[in-house]
Amino acid sequence: MKIVLVTGMSGSGKSVALNVLEDSGYFCIDNLPVAFLGQALASLMAEGLTQLAVAVDARTAGSLAHLSKNLQQIRESGHDVRVVFLNARDEILVQRYSETRRRHPLSQKLNTATVFGEDSVQTLMDCIARERELLADIEPLGIPLDTSDLQPQVLRRWVKEILDLENTPLMVLFQSFAFKDGIPLDADLVFDARCLPNPHYDAQMKALSGRDAAVIQYLESFDSVREMIDDIAGYLQKWLPRHAEEHRSYLTVAIGCTGGQHRSVYCADTLYDKFKRAYSCAVRHRSLSQRGKA
């Protein structure tokens, strides 16, 4: 089994790294006590899983002393184990906690350990210093990565490069919808097809959809329809590679018309046909599904 252990300072980007691994097909476990690592590994192997990513940090301080021995035993059992240690400068960690307004994981433990009656509260810097002490013996076990000056998208790219992870193909979802029902919340790009000729006003096509031959033939007879589809396709051909470079897992392209039945459906299907050979694609018709026609 391929095993990646993500460890390091709280606030250094372990969640970002774990998300990258999850998107790359790893089964991810956050904050797993070291003592349970062997049990988790055996259980997941029994289920047929071949890739595991585990985040281990100072929250499980009591078991960190056994990490080195446990990793050695796992390696001797034939597993491919890699460790990534994320770090950042103290002032950067303080800044990140200030921005998110989250408490340091050690703050409660250290404060409750204060002698009763003593007027003392552990500061954030105290917690960071204590965490560095707890992780001092763990840091040499992993590939060091300083995230102090890294934007999240850069960190994601570096984690992929360091661990030689395969790039997950960008999934492009083409979705038709009706503006009268509202723009889909999951839409990344929205195009408006309401300016195109509307088959709704033809009595013979009113009850049909953009997937019916009569409607397709009608729409294909207009230059404006072809021009809009070509313009959208040109935009996507130019910018989809840039989205893929940022390691996005999916992108939803929504095309809307008044009722979500004719024009948007035809456009979504046509764009899907244009891009399905270059990208992992899917097509979904929200309004047709709601009306039981998809």
FIKE-674139 format. One record per residue: x, y, z of N, C-alpha, C in turn. Coordinates in steps of 0.2 Angstrom, whole numbers, plus 5000, padded with zeros to 4 digits. Example, Ala and Ser with C-alpha at 12.3 -4.5 7.8 and 13.67 -1.06 7.14 Angstrom:
! FIKE-674139
506649725039506249785039506649845039
506449895035506849955036506450005039
This chain:
! FIKE-674139
500449945000500050005000500450065000
500250114996500650184997500350225003
500750245007500550285013500950345013
500550405014500850465015500650495022
501150515026501050535032501150615032
500650655033500750725033500750755040
501250785042501350805049501650875048
501750905054502050975055501651025059
501851085059501551135063500851145062
500451165067499751175066499651245062
499351255057499251315053499751315047
500151265046500651265041500351245034
499751215034499451195028499251125027
499251085033499151015032498450995029
497951035031497351025028497351035020
497751085018497751085010498151025007
498651005010499050945008498550885008
498150875013497750815014497250815008
496950875007496450885002496750864995
497350884994497750864987497750794987
497950754992497950684992497350654991
496850684994496150654993495950654986
496050714983495850724976496250684971
496850654974497250614970497050534971
496550524975496350454976496550424982
496850464987497050434993496450434998
496450375002495950375008496250415013
495950475016496250515020495950515027
496450515032496250515039496550575043
496250615046496550675049496550665057
497050685060497150675067497150605070
497450555067497450485069498050475074
497850455080498350435085498850385082
499450395083499950345081499850275083
499550265089499450195091498950155087
498550195083498050165079498250155072
498850175070499050175063499050105060
499350055064499349995061498649965060
498149975065497549945065497149975059
497250045058496850075052497150045045
497850035045498150005039497849935037
497849895043497549825042496849825039
496449875042495749875041495649895034
495949945031495849975025496149925019
496649895021496949845016496449785015
496049765021495549715020495049735016
494849805015494349825011494649845003
495249825002495549824995495849894994
495849944998496150004997496950004996
497250044992497950044990498350104992
497950154994498250224995497950255001
498450275006498150305012498550365014
498250415016498550475018498350495025
498850505030498650515037498950575039
498550625043498850685046498950665053
499550675055499750665062500150725065
499950755070500250815073500250815081
500350875083500450885091499750865095
499150865091498550855094498550785098
498950735095499050665098499750665101
499950715105500650715107500850655111
500450625115500650565119500850505115
500650505109500950445105501450465100
501650525099502150545094502850505095
502950495101503650455103503650395099
503150365098503150295095503150295087
503050355084502950365077503550335073
504150345075504750325071504750245071
504650215077504650145077504050115073
503450145073502950125069503050125062
503350185060503450185053503950135050
504450125054504950075052504650005052
504249985056503849925056503449915050
503049975048502649975042503049965036
503650005035504049995030504349925029
504549895034504849825034504249775032
503649795033503149755030502949755023
503349795019503349805012502949865010
502749905014502349965012502750025010
502550065005502850125003502650185007
503150205011502950255016503350325015
502950375014503250445013503050485018
503450535021503250585026503350655024
502950695024502950765023502850805029
503350845031503350885036503250965034
502650995036502551065034502751105040
503051165038503251205043503151285041
503151325045503151395044503451435049
503651505048503851545053503351565058
503651575064503151595070502651645068
502951705065502551765064501951745059
502151705054501651685049501151635052
501251595057500751555060500351595064
500651645068500251695072499751735067
499951755061499551795057498951745054
499151685053498551645050498051625055
498251615062497751605067497351675068
497751725067497351795068496851805063
496951785057496551785051495951745052
496051685054495551635054495151635061
495451665066495151675073495051605076
495451555074495451485077495951485083
495751435088496151425093496751375091
497251385094497851335093497651265097
497751215093497551145096497751135103
498351165105498651145111498451195117
498051255115497951305120497551275126
497051235124496651215130497051165134
497451125131497851075135498351105140
498651165137499151195141498851235146
498251265145497951305150497651265156
497351205154497051165159497651135164
498251135161498751105164499151155169
498951215169499151275173498951255180
499451265185499351255192498751295194
498251265198497651305201497851365205
497551415203497751475207498251525204
498651495200499151535197498851575191
498951645191498751695186499151685180
499051635176499451625170499051595165
499051625159498651595153499151585147
499151535144499651515139499451555132
499951595130499851635124499951595118
499751615112499851585106500551565104
500951615106501751605105501951545110
501651535116501851485120501651415117
501051415114500751355111501251335105
501451385101501851365095502551345097
502851375103503451355105503351275108
502851265111502751195114502651145109
502351165103502251125098502851105094
503351155094503951145090504351095095
504351095101504651045105504350975104
503750975104503450905103503550875096
503650915091503850895085504550885083
504950905087505650915086505950845083
505750785086506050725084505650695078
505150725076504750705070504950735064
505250805065505350835059505950805054
506450775057506950745053506650685049
506050655051505850595047505550615040
505350675039504950695033505350735028
505050745023505250795018505050865020
505550905021505350975024505051015019
504551055021504251105016503951165020
504351225019504151285022503651315018
503051325021502451355018502351435019
502851465023502751535025502551575020
502851575014502751625009502351595003
501951535004501651504999500851514999
500651534993499851534992499651464992
498951454994498751384994498851344987
498651384981498751344975499451324974
499951364976500651344975500851284979
500551284986500651234990500351164987
499751174984499451114981499951084976
500251134972500651114966501251074969
501551104974502151084977502051014980
501551004983501350934986501350884981
500950904975500950854970501650834967
502050884966502750874963503150834968
503150854974503550814979503350744980
502750734980502450664980502350624974
502550664968502450634962501750604960
501250644962500550624962500350644954
499950594952499650604945499150654945
499150704940498650754940497950724938
497450734942496750714941496450754935
496250724930495950764925495450814927
495350864924494850914925494150894923
493650884927493050864925492650924924
492350934918491950984915491250964915
490850994919490150984919489751034915
489351024910488951064906488251054909
487951114911487351114914486851164911
486251144909485751184907485251204912
484951264912484551284918484051334915
483551344919483051404918483151464922
483251514919483351574923482751594928
482151574926481651584931481651544937
482051484937482251444943482851474947
483151514944483751544947484451514945
484951544945485651524943485851464948
486151414945486351354949486951384954
486851364960487351384965488051354964
488151294960488751264959489051294952
488751344949489051364943489651404943
490151384939490751424939490751474934
490451454928490451504922489651494920
489451554919488751564917488651594910
488251564905488151594899487351604898
487151654895486451674894486251664887
485851614886485551594879484951624877
484651664881483951694880483951744874
484451764872484451804866484351764859
484451694860484351654854483651644852
483451624846482751614844482451554848
481851564850481551524855481051474852
481151414852480651364849480051364853
479951384859479451384863478751414860
478851464855478351494852478051464846
478351404844478151364839477751304842
477051304840476651254844476851184843
477151174837477351104836478051084841
478351134843478951124847478951134854
478351174856478351194863478351144868
478151084867478151024872478850984871
479251004866479850964865480350994869
480950964868481550984872482150994867
482651024869483251034865483650974863
483350914865483650854863483250814857
482650844856482250824850482450844843
482450804838482650814832482350884829
481750894830481450954827481751014830
481851014836482151074839482851084837
483251034837483951034835483951064828
483551034823483551064816483351134816
482851154820482651224820483251274823
483551254828484051294831484751294826
484851244823485451244819485351284813
484751304811484651344805484851414806
484951434812485151504814485851514815
486151564811486851584812487051604819
486551644822486651664829486751604834
486451554833486551494838487251464837
487451454831488151424829488651474832
488551544831489051594833489151594841
488551584844488551584852488951524854
488851464851489151404853489851404852
490051434846490751444844491151494848
490751544850491151594855491251564862
490751524864490851494871491351434870
491351404865491851344864492551384864
492651434860493251474860493551494866
493051524870493251544877493551484881
493151434881493351374885494051344883
494051334876494751314873495351354876
495251414877495751454879495951454886
495351444890495451454898495351394902
495151334899495051274903495751244904
496251254900496951234902497251274908
497051334909497251374914496951344921
496251334920495951304926496251234928
496451194923496751134925497451144928
497851194926498451204929498451224936
497851244938497751264946497551204949
497551144946497351084949496651074952
496151114948495451104950495251034948
494751014952494550944951493950944946
493551004946492951004942492851074940
492451094935492251154933491551144930
491051184933490351184930490251244925
490051224919489851274914489151274913
488751324916488051334916487751374910
487351344906487051384900486251394902
486051454902485351464904484851494899
484251474899483751514894483151524899
482651544896482051564900481751504904
481551444900481251394903481751334904
482351334902482851284903482651214899
482251224893481951164890482251154883
482351214879482551214872483251234871
483351304871484051324869484551304873
484551314880485051294884485251224884
484751184883484851104883485251094876
485051124871485451114865486151134865
486251194868486951224869487351174873
487051154879487451114883487651044880
487151014877487350954873487850964868
487851014864488251024859488951044861
489051084867489651094869489951034873
489550994876489750924878490150884873
489750884867490050844861490750874859
490750934859491450964857491950954861
491850944868492450944873492550874876
492050824874492150764878492750724876
493050734870493650694869494250724872
494250794873494850824876494850824884
494250824887494150824894493750774897
493750754903493250714906492650754907
492050744904491550784903490850744905
490350784908489750764909489250814907
488650804906488050844905487450834909
487150894911486650884916486150934914
485450924914484950964912484450974918
484651034922484251044928483551044928
483251084923482551104922482251044919
482551004915482250944912482150894917
482650884922482650834927482050854932
481950914933481450934938480750924935
480750924928480050904925479950834923
480450794925480450724923480550714916
480950754912481050744905481750724903
482150724908482850704907483050634908
